[in-house]
Amino acid sequence: MTAQFDPWSAEFVAHPYEAYAVLREQAPVSYYEPSGQWLISRYQDVSALLRDRRLGRTYTHRYSHEEFGRPAPDPALEPFHTLNDHGLLDLEAPDHTRIRRLVSKAFTPRMVESLRPTVARLADELVGGLLADGGGDLIAKVAEPLPVAVIAEMLGVPGNDRHLLRPWSADITGMFELNPSAGAAERAVRASVEFSEYLRKLIAERRAAPGEDLISALVQVADGSDALSEQEMVSTCVLLLNAGHEATVNTTGNGWLALLRNPGELARLRGAVDELLPTAVEELMRYDTPLQMFERWVLEDIEVAGVTVPRGAEVALLFGSANRDPARFTGPDRLDLGRTDNPHITFGAGIHFCLGAPLARLELTESYGALLRRAPGLRLVREPEWRPGYVIRGLRELIVEV
């Protein structure tokens, strides 16, 4: 039943949605031997499991590796795991509850909204550069630099150092793909060490001379006698860059490809930018989801769609499939920029719902808005290629003319 599911196939990565339809219809819960995971493909099941506390992003808060039937991590990967294991994404209660509460005191809706003028200015400048060049690679010229610049601004990273962030992010997130290679692991470890060392120096500077940036706020935040440790601050900053950057880049690239392939909807949006942009951004996140898969460990035996999934197993929640499930979305394979009944799960759900969702929406709204208003003749030059990664799915480039 999983023969069509092949995350290492370039053809599948480019066109996964037909295979998802087969899974939802014939094998909504199925074991996939090559990755050792149970694939969960229906919206109802994915949504429920995201909220089910019998599953977790980690299991070490309840079991040892031996008790859970899993090997201990390779000691050579310790720098990556130290960085990753202290971030919100891979923690469970009570640690997750505590750190999210503290981070939320610093990373507030008010702080995000205060970034709007900066995000709008950066988006306008980047689009202006694309126009001055007569077009080019929309990914490299607009989609990638915007979220990096915004997060660098938010963290207070000096301008001369910002070129370091994107390579570090790319190398670290390479470990989130299925069965990463030894080379990918080596690059992730090196990036984890370098990025952590850089942030520790920045944190020390902010302790000595606080500013108005997020790192200064994280340094100062406290709840009674509780405060973030240095490692928790480092891991939080890295997570904000990695999660926010990769998802926003791919939502921009994947979304513009979807628009250019649906000229009727693009014309509709161009004719009513202010009215349609909020629902359009949500629809583009649903239609071609930037994070196709999210994984969870099964902490107790569970039953999903009549199938028993045992403790110690790992489930792969297929966000891309869930967001195209006809049992939840009317005409799911149709791009409808005015769609209002749109409870997509692109940002996750439950305690791990994306903390940066408001910032991502802000960046996407300003980016799409600037391009729609300033580049009304934007058109595709040639069909793009997809990057080889499946979990974090995006384009190598998107060559356009303006």
KETI-430260 format. One line per 10 residues: number of its first residue (from 1); for each residue x, y, z of C-alpha. Coordinates in Angstrom, 3 decimals, decimal comma. Layout:
BEGIN
NUM	X/Y/Z | ...
END
This chain:
BEGIN
1	0,000/0,000/0,000 | 2,956/2,329/0,548 | 4,596/1,582/-2,809 | 3,761/5,049/-4,163 | 5,180/6,752/-1,074 | 8,870/7,325/-1,837 | 10,332/10,370/-0,073 | 13,724/9,854/-1,717 | 12,268/9,999/-5,233 | 12,514/13,332/-7,052
11	9,270/12,520/-8,862 | 7,416/11,898/-5,604 | 8,813/15,044/-3,956 | 7,602/17,082/-6,944 | 4,145/15,446/-7,000 | 3,244/13,750/-3,673 | -0,481/14,424/-3,663 | -1,688/11,507/-5,801 | 0,194/9,076/-3,559 | -1,372/10,723/-0,508
21	-4,832/10,208/-1,983 | -4,125/6,491/-2,363 | -2,890/6,271/1,230 | -5,930/8,078/2,624 | -8,269/5,809/0,683 | -6,553/2,426/0,993 | -4,110/2,534/3,921 | -4,642/5,547/6,191 | -2,379/3,951/8,818 | 0,454/1,945/7,305
31	3,950/0,861/8,304 | 6,727/2,151/6,059 | 9,736/-0,129/6,364 | 12,432/2,116/4,799 | 12,065/4,752/7,522 | 10,672/2,488/10,250 | 7,608/4,722/10,719 | 3,835/4,458/10,718 | 2,401/6,821/8,093 | -0,758/8,659/9,180
41	-2,447/10,341/6,226 | -6,005/11,446/7,122 | -6,770/14,877/8,548 | -8,920/13,600/11,415 | -6,195/11,239/12,642 | -3,299/13,668/12,175 | -5,165/16,441/13,981 | -6,118/14,168/16,872 | -2,630/12,724/17,306 | -1,046/16,174/17,413
51	-3,088/16,757/20,580 | -2,740/13,249/22,045 | -0,416/13,224/25,077 | 0,188/9,502/24,608 | 2,596/10,648/21,924 | 5,586/12,911/22,300 | 8,350/14,651/20,402 | 10,678/12,891/22,819 | 10,348/9,896/25,095 | 13,223/10,577/27,492
61	10,955/12,376/29,961 | 9,326/8,988/30,622 | 11,705/6,238/29,513 | 15,375/5,459/29,134 | 16,567/4,543/25,657 | 16,799/0,919/26,746 | 13,286/0,882/28,240 | 11,905/2,352/25,028 | 13,754/-0,110/22,826 | 15,804/2,559/21,071
71	19,580/2,945/20,787 | 21,230/5,837/22,570 | 22,272/8,693/20,267 | 25,690/8,525/18,637 | 28,106/10,433/20,948 | 29,598/12,062/17,852 | 26,290/13,886/17,364 | 26,203/15,277/20,921 | 26,505/18,982/19,920 | 23,498/18,678/17,628
81	21,415/16,792/20,184 | 22,298/19,190/23,004 | 21,163/22,090/20,848 | 18,039/20,347/19,573 | 16,980/18,687/22,826 | 16,804/21,992/24,734 | 14,489/23,638/22,202 | 10,722/23,821/22,500 | 10,138/21,653/19,448 | 11,613/18,523/21,015
91	10,578/18,941/24,640 | 7,582/17,636/26,548 | 6,013/18,703/29,848 | 7,080/19,807/32,367 | 10,169/21,240/30,616 | 8,209/22,347/27,549 | 5,567/24,067/29,680 | 8,154/25,960/31,670 | 10,293/27,111/28,730 | 7,332/28,074/26,551
101	5,918/30,154/29,388 | 9,208/32,001/29,802 | 9,837/32,488/26,071 | 6,270/33,749/25,609 | 6,994/36,527/28,109 | 9,709/37,823/25,759 | 8,409/36,799/22,317 | 5,075/38,566/22,678 | 2,407/39,510/20,105 | 3,307/43,126/20,820
111	6,958/42,468/19,922 | 5,915/40,741/16,698 | 3,564/43,571/15,732 | 6,296/46,114/16,446 | 8,292/44,458/13,656 | 5,652/45,234/11,003 | 7,294/48,462/9,718 | 10,660/46,696/9,526 | 9,198/43,676/7,717 | 7,332/45,927/5,278
121	10,477/47,953/4,573 | 12,632/44,860/4,044 | 10,047/43,240/1,763 | 9,746/46,431/-0,286 | 13,526/46,732/-0,619 | 13,897/43,115/-1,744 | 11,078/43,388/-4,270 | 12,633/46,634/-5,492 | 15,867/44,760/-6,144 | 14,021/42,075/-8,087
131	12,341/44,759/-10,206 | 15,614/46,585/-10,843 | 17,125/43,343/-12,150 | 14,135/42,634/-14,368 | 13,449/39,428/-12,446 | 15,638/36,496/-11,471 | 15,395/33,855/-8,765 | 12,490/34,763/-6,501 | 13,796/32,336/-3,856 | 17,276/33,850/-3,638
141	16,217/37,476/-4,091 | 13,096/37,658/-1,909 | 11,979/34,435/-0,207 | 15,259/33,549/1,525 | 16,671/36,929/2,581 | 13,454/38,283/4,119 | 12,938/35,887/7,059 | 16,672/35,750/7,773 | 16,840/39,551/7,894 | 13,738/39,748/10,083
151	14,957/37,172/12,592 | 18,437/38,715/12,627 | 16,836/42,081/13,329 | 14,662/40,583/16,041 | 17,590/38,826/17,744 | 19,891/41,806/17,369 | 22,480/40,058/15,172 | 24,870/42,697/13,759 | 24,576/43,314/10,029 | 28,108/42,083/9,309
161	27,286/38,666/10,810 | 23,947/37,979/9,147 | 25,461/36,079/6,230 | 26,352/33,327/8,722 | 22,759/32,495/9,659 | 21,397/30,932/6,486 | 24,195/28,333/6,071 | 23,972/27,362/9,749 | 20,213/26,947/9,470 | 20,435/24,853/6,297
171	23,041/22,517/7,792 | 21,196/21,999/11,081 | 17,812/21,343/9,472 | 19,401/18,732/7,219 | 19,107/16,411/10,236 | 15,321/16,635/10,127 | 15,143/14,716/6,837 | 14,511/10,969/6,802 | 17,636/8,857/7,367 | 20,156/11,722/7,039
181	23,551/10,815/5,588 | 26,827/10,801/7,507 | 27,822/13,951/5,632 | 24,613/15,706/6,636 | 25,182/14,717/10,263 | 28,749/16,036/10,181 | 27,611/19,371/8,740 | 24,839/19,624/11,358 | 27,268/19,024/14,212 | 29,713/21,628/12,908
191	26,926/24,185/12,447 | 25,537/23,424/15,908 | 28,916/24,099/17,509 | 29,575/27,292/15,536 | 26,082/28,742/15,951 | 25,990/27,931/19,670 | 29,372/29,554/20,274 | 28,284/32,644/18,360 | 25,055/32,979/20,355 | 26,801/32,480/23,699
201	28,991/35,492/22,899 | 25,936/37,519/21,881 | 24,100/36,545/25,072 | 27,101/37,601/27,168 | 27,137/40,982/25,409 | 23,417/41,484/26,088 | 23,830/40,571/29,757 | 26,438/43,315/30,030 | 24,541/45,854/27,924 | 20,876/44,974/27,250
211	19,173/46,361/24,157 | 15,676/46,262/22,685 | 16,150/42,925/20,903 | 14,758/39,485/21,719 | 18,022/38,117/23,122 | 18,067/40,963/25,658 | 14,465/40,139/26,543 | 15,260/36,426/26,946 | 18,200/37,286/29,195 | 15,976/39,384/31,440
221	12,797/37,303/31,450 | 11,937/35,560/34,687 | 8,958/34,019/36,451 | 9,604/34,334/40,142 | 12,949/32,667/40,741 | 12,800/30,828/37,391 | 14,726/31,979/34,339 | 16,047/30,488/31,116 | 19,428/28,793/31,245 | 22,047/29,842/28,709
231	21,550/26,602/26,769 | 17,781/27,139/26,690 | 18,305/30,642/25,303 | 20,712/29,355/22,651 | 18,335/26,571/21,614 | 15,371/28,963/21,510 | 17,199/31,399/19,224 | 18,291/28,613/16,874 | 14,777/27,195/16,741 | 13,312/30,604/15,898
241	15,697/30,920/12,973 | 15,422/27,351/11,700 | 11,677/26,827/12,052 | 10,678/30,340/11,035 | 13,117/30,646/8,193 | 12,659/27,295/6,440 | 8,860/27,340/6,599 | 8,542/30,944/5,410 | 10,960/30,475/2,505 | 9,117/27,401/1,267
251	5,660/28,887/1,752 | 6,757/31,846/-0,364 | 8,314/29,758/-3,132 | 5,720/26,979/-3,190 | 2,922/29,548/-2,964 | 4,132/31,645/-5,868 | 4,506/28,538/-7,999 | 0,911/27,627/-7,139 | -0,256/31,141/-8,058 | 1,610/31,146/-11,365
261	0,127/27,747/-12,217 | -3,366/29,038/-11,389 | -3,572/32,284/-13,375 | -7,280/32,726/-12,702 | -6,759/32,775/-8,947 | -3,688/34,996/-9,320 | -5,716/37,504/-11,330 | -8,458/37,331/-8,701 | -5,927/38,117/-5,973 | -4,296/40,931/-7,908
271	-7,708/42,507/-8,349 | -8,468/42,502/-4,620 | -5,177/42,349/-2,726 | -6,328/43,991/0,491 | -9,515/41,938/0,747 | -8,160/38,533/-0,267 | -4,603/38,507/1,051 | -5,389/37,177/4,567 | -7,316/34,149/3,287 | -4,896/33,735/0,369
281	-1,928/33,331/2,710 | -3,776/30,652/4,693 | -4,817/28,845/1,519 | -1,304/28,848/0,086 | -0,010/27,315/3,322 | -2,655/24,601/3,065 | -2,393/23,955/-0,658 | 1,334/23,165/-0,799 | 2,463/22,676/2,770 | 6,113/23,603/3,482
291	6,541/20,965/6,216 | 5,179/17,747/4,757 | 5,786/15,470/7,730 | 5,946/15,841/11,510 | 7,079/12,957/13,695 | 6,000/11,717/17,130 | 7,048/8,859/19,393 | 4,310/6,551/20,663 | 4,580/6,501/24,465 | 1,707/4,043/25,025
301	-0,074/1,615/22,706 | -2,655/3,499/20,657 | -5,306/2,605/18,109 | -5,620/4,726/14,977 | -8,324/4,004/12,391 | -8,653/0,475/13,736 | -4,901/-0,215/13,641 | -2,881/-0,774/16,822 | 0,369/1,187/16,866 | 2,634/-0,089/19,654
311	4,592/1,778/22,276 | 8,096/2,503/21,012 | 6,955/3,117/17,450 | 7,345/6,397/15,602 | 4,469/7,910/13,662 | 4,929/10,162/10,661 | 2,047/12,636/10,559 | 1,647/13,595/6,901 | 0,695/17,279/7,032 | 0,683/17,574/3,247
321	-1,821/14,755/2,969 | -4,002/15,948/5,856 | -4,257/19,409/4,302 | -5,612/17,857/1,085 | -8,104/15,492/2,727 | -11,532/15,738/1,024 | -13,160/14,555/4,239 | -12,257/17,948/5,739 | -11,745/20,383/2,847 | -14,186/20,974/-0,002
331	-12,356/20,601/-3,314 | -8,983/20,159/-1,564 | -6,971/19,955/-4,790 | -8,403/23,273/-5,983 | -6,625/26,503/-5,071 | -9,287/28,800/-3,624 | -7,789/32,038/-2,337 | -11,081/33,056/-0,768 | -11,433/29,823/1,230 | -12,716/30,701/4,695
341	-13,360/27,240/6,162 | -9,668/26,427/6,311 | -8,443/24,783/9,536 | -5,137/23,700/7,987 | -2,551/22,185/10,300 | 0,515/23,749/8,707 | 1,457/25,287/12,067 | 0,729/22,069/13,970 | -1,690/21,804/16,896 | -1,747/21,145/20,611
351	1,100/22,169/22,914 | 3,552/22,300/19,996 | 1,492/24,727/17,911 | 4,041/26,986/16,233 | 5,067/29,807/18,561 | 6,193/31,839/15,554 | 2,925/31,598/13,613 | 2,086/35,325/14,019 | 5,541/36,308/12,747 | 5,287/33,915/9,791
361	1,888/35,338/8,843 | 3,268/38,867/9,089 | 6,250/38,079/6,856 | 4,133/36,259/4,286 | 1,505/39,001/4,153 | 4,099/41,725/3,596 | 6,102/39,671/1,088 | 3,115/38,624/-1,024 | 1,620/42,094/-0,759 | 4,757/43,831/-2,004
371	5,125/41,470/-4,950 | 1,458/41,649/-5,920 | 1,387/45,433/-5,819 | 4,775/46,218/-7,335 | 5,189/43,354/-9,830 | 1,777/42,966/-11,501 | 3,356/41,319/-14,547 | 5,339/38,695/-12,622 | 5,555/35,509/-14,685 | 7,382/32,198/-14,652
381	10,371/31,813/-16,973 | 10,782/28,035/-16,665 | 9,487/25,137/-14,617 | 11,445/24,886/-11,373 | 13,148/21,903/-9,775 | 12,469/20,782/-6,215 | 15,206/20,399/-3,645 | 15,852/16,751/-2,709 | 14,491/17,085/0,842 | 10,983/15,796/1,472
391	10,198/16,670/5,099 | 11,042/20,343/4,556 | 9,866/20,602/0,952 | 10,784/23,538/-1,252 | 12,138/24,697/-4,589 | 15,783/25,024/-5,607 | 14,900/28,234/-7,430 | 11,961/30,039/-8,992 | 13,075/32,032/-12,027 | 10,664/34,836/-12,917
401	10,415/37,907/-15,105 | 8,757/41,129/-14,054
END
